[in-house]
């Protein structure tokens, strides 16, 4: 049984050896919920309900912390028997779920958790599901529903809307292509300062341990092409396809190491974390699966300066040597300014919080500690 984690982290599972999770000094990590199956993307309701989508189990779960003690005490199954309902979003009281070619809406969901009823179809023009076409959804500042639709392959010339991010006006049913030439995007968010859209894109597999870099991109021009499958990252040419003449490719704002697999993206808009963490970009690195040594399996923060990224630092590491304790998938800010982290390896949701409310946080706090959440 897992329990509370203090500032640096080690998990102990019953009588087994402690499993180490490393957390930046000043932060704490606790187990918010467990036994969620393959916990993927999350959405937060207006009343604090945390919704968790899955890829394999076909269910959407709702988690409630009714006594505000940082641990879920009520959970509900909003929907089950769906086809890969990973992508979910919450907007004005309603929960939206992408399933195959359609989007479902569960009306006034937080007041109907016990009896949510069936979702109503509000859009039916997404491309049919394939095993490698991942989805992500989020409502933008303009009220439109943004949907990322991955390419259905490791590397191929995918036909739109595969390999793109689209924005859907649910009232009219019209859509606009926001970005194209992407491979696998499951994390995107808008910068608090200028509302520009940022997204993470996973590089192709089977080019070795160090190629190609994973990407952090920004949409400066609507409809821009981000290179897939012709160019990976800034300059890695794809041997199987030649870039069409005249195609202008937008290069990444920042390159991550190959195979860290950036899944979740979240700008921190709260006030619980110290000033230097505010308005910065947090990334859930799901971790490598086809690399000679493991990399990723952590939550990092990218520091922004003048529209560029100047620094990348680890906030939470779930890699104990070569042993992955968790695979962080999505990030979302809690109502109190903490951050939820979904884990699709063990089916957990963790809660990252800051516990040292001191104004004298030195650079030494970049160092990490290890701790036992059962103590």
N, C-alpha and C positions, 0 to 999 in steps of 0.2 A: 504494500500500500504506500502510495506517495503522499507526502505532506508538504508543509510550507517550506519554502526555500528562502534563505537569507541572502546576503550579498555576494557572494561568489558562487558555487553550487556543486553539490554532489547528490545524486539521487541514490537512495538505497532501496532495493526491492526485496522485501522480506529478509531472509537470511543470506541473500546473495552478497557478493562483493559490491561495494559502493560504485555507482556509475557516475562519472564526473561530468558536470556541465559547468562551463566557465562563464562568468558574468563580470562585466566591467565594474570596478569598484564603485560603490554608492548605489548600485542597482540591486534589486532582489527579483527572484523568479519563483512563482508558485504554480502549482497544478490547479487550473481552473475547472477542468472537466476531463473525464477519461472515458474509455470504451465507446468511442464515436465512430469506429470503423475507419475508413480512409478519409479522414477529415481534410477537406480541401479548402474551398473559398468560403469566406464569411461575409455576413451582412449584419449591421447593427440597427435594431429598431429604435423608435423614438423614446420608448420606455425602458430601454436598456436590454431588451431581449437580444441574445446573440444567436443568429441563425447560421448553421453550418451545412454546407453542401457536400456531396460525395461524388465519386466517379464510378466506383464499382458497386456499392451497396444499393444505389437507386433511391436513397432517402434524403429528406431534408429534416434536420433536427433543430429544435428551439431550446435554448438554454436560459434559465432564469436564476439569478441570484437574489432571492426575495428578501433576505436579511442583510444584504450588502456586506458580507464578510469575506468577499473575494473568492468564494467557492460556490459552484452551482448546487442548488438544492432542489430544483425542479427541472424536468426535461420533458419535452413533448415531441412526438413525431408528426410533423406538419404534412408530409407526403411520403409515400413509399411506392415501390414498384415502377419508378420512373426510369427512363433510359439516360444514364450518365448525367444526372442533374448537378453538375459541378458548379456551373456559373449561376450565381444568385445576386440579387440587388434589392435594396429596400428604398422606398420613396413614398413620402406622404401617406404613411400608414399601411402601405401595401407591400407584399413580398413578390418579387419577380423571379422566375426560374426559367432557364433555357433548357429545353429538352428536344433533342434532335433538331427538326426544322422549325420548331415553334417556341414561343415564349408564353408562359403561363403567369397569371396574376392571382394571388391570394389576397382578397380584399380584407382590410381592417384586421390583419392577422394577429396583432398582439391582444386583441379582445376576443379572439376565437381560437386560442391555442388548443383548447380541449377538443373542439369540434371545428377544425379549419375548413372542412368541405373540400370540394374539388377545385383546382385552379381553373380559371377561365382563360381561354386562349385569346391573346391580344395581338399576336404577330405570328405569321406562318411562312415566312420567306427566308429563313436561314437555310444554308445548304445541309443536305442530309449528313448524318453522322458517319464518320469513319473512325477507326480506332486511334488514329494519331492526330485527329483534328480537335484540339482543345479549345475551350471557350472561356471567356471571362466577360463580366458585365458590371457596369457602374453608371449611375446617373451623373451627368456632367453639370457644371454650373448653369448651362443654358436650358436645363430641364429635359434634354434628350437622353435616351438610353444608349450608351456607348457599348458596343459589343466587339470584342476581339475574337477573330476566327482564325485559328492556326492553319498552316498548310497540312494537307493530309499525307505527309511523307517525311522522310529524312531530308531529302533534297529533290525538288522537282519544280517544273514550271506550273504552278497551281493556277487554276482559273478562279477569278473573282466570283464571290466574295471570300473564297479561301485566301489565306495569307494577307488579311487586311483588318483594319479597325473601321467599323461603320458607326454612324450615329443615326438613331431611329427616332423620328417623331411619332410617338404611339397614337396620337390623336388622328393624324392624317395618314399614317402608314408610310410616309416618305422616308427615304434614307439617303445619307451622304457618305461617301468614302473619305475617311479622314486620313488614313495612312495605308500604304500598300507596300509590297515587297518585304513582308515580315514572315517569320517562320513559326514561332511558338510564343505567343504573348498571353500570360495569365495574370500579369500585374501591371496596373497603370493608375495614375493619379494626376491631379492638377496642382500645380505649384500655388501655394497660398498668396504669393505676392503679385503674380501676373496672370494666373489662371491658365497658363500654358500646360498642355498635356505632355506628361512624361510616361514612357513605358519601357519595360525590360523585354528583351528578346533573346531566346536561347539559340546559340549557334548549332550548326549541324554536327552530327556524330561521325566517328570513324575517320578523323583526320589526324589522329595522334593525341598525346596527352596535353599538348600546349596549343593546339589549333582546333577551330578558330576561337578567338575571344568571344565571350558572351557580351551583350550590348545593353547600354542604357541610352535611350533615344528621347528626343524632344520634338514635338510637332510645332515647327515655326511656320510652315506653309501647308495648308490643308491639301491633302491628296498627294503629298510627297512620297517618293519611292525610297525604301530603305535597304535595297540591295539584293534581297533574297530572290532567286537562288544564285545570282551571278557573282556578287561580291559579299563576302562575310566580314563582319566588323568593318574596319577602315580600308583594308587593302588585300585581304586574302581572296585570291581568285578561285572560283569554282571550276575544277577541271572538266566537269560534265556539261557545262553550259557557258556559252559566250554572251556577254552583255550586249544587248541590242544597241546599234549605233544611235546616238542621240539621247539615250536614256540617262537622265540626270539622277544620280544617286546621292541621298543624304547620308552622311557618315555619322557614326555614333557620337554623342556628347562625351561618353566615357566607355572605356573597354574594361570589362571584368576578366579575370582569369578564365581560361577555357574550362568548361564543365562544372562551374560552380552552380549553374542552373538557377538563375534568379526568377523565382515564381511570383512572390508577393511584393508589392511596392506601396509605400505609405508615407506621405509627408506628415511629420509630427506637428499637429496644430494645438496641442494641449499646453498646460502650464505646470504640470507635475514635474517633468524633467527639467534640468537646469537650462539656462538661457542658450547655451551653445548647441543644444539639441533641437531647439525650436525652429520650425520651418525647414528642417533638414530632411533628407530623403532616406528612409529606412528600407532595407532590402532583405527579403527572406530568400536565402540561398539554399535551395533544396538538396544540393549535393550531387556529386558525380556517381555514375553507375558503370561506366565503361572506361575507367582510367586505371593505370597501374597502381597508383596510390590515391587515396581518397582526398577530396578537396571540397570546400563548401560546408554544408551542414551547419550554417550559422546565420545569425542576423547581423547585418552590418549597417553602418550609417555612412552616407555620402555627404560630405560637407560642400555646400554650394557657395560660390563666390562669383558674383557678376555673371550669372548664367553658365558658369562652368563648374566642374567638380574638382576641388583642390585636394581632397583627402578621403580615404576610405579606411574605416576602422571597425573592428569587431566589437559588438556589444554583447552578444551571447554566442558561445560556441557549443554545439551539441556533438562535437566529435571528440571522443575519448581515445586518443591515439588513432588507430585505424578502425575503431568501433563507433558506429553512429548511434547515439542515444535517441536522436529524433531527426526528422527531416522537415524543417520548417517550410510551410507552403504559402500561408497567407498571413497578412498583418492587418490589424484594424485597431483604431484607437478606442479605448473604453471611455465611458462617460466621465470617469474621475481623472482622466489624463494618463492612466496606465495604458499598456498596449497588449492586445491579445495576439497570440501566435498559434496558428494551427499546425498540427503535426500529422502528416499522412503516413508515417511509419508505424506509430503505436496507437494512433487514434486519440491523441490528447489535444487539449487546448491549454496553453500556458499563459500566465499573466505576468508581464514584465512591468515592474514598478520602480520608482526611485524612493529611497528611504533615508538618504542623508540630506536633509534640508539645510545645508550650510552654504553660505555665500562665498566661502573660500575654497572652492573646488580647484585644486591645482592640476597641472598636467600629469602628475603622478597617478591621478585617478584613471588614466588610460590603461594602467596595468590592471590585470584581472586577478580575481581570487577564486578559489573553489570552495564550495560549501555543501553541506548535507541538509536537504530539505526536511529530513525526518528528525532533525534535532531541534 
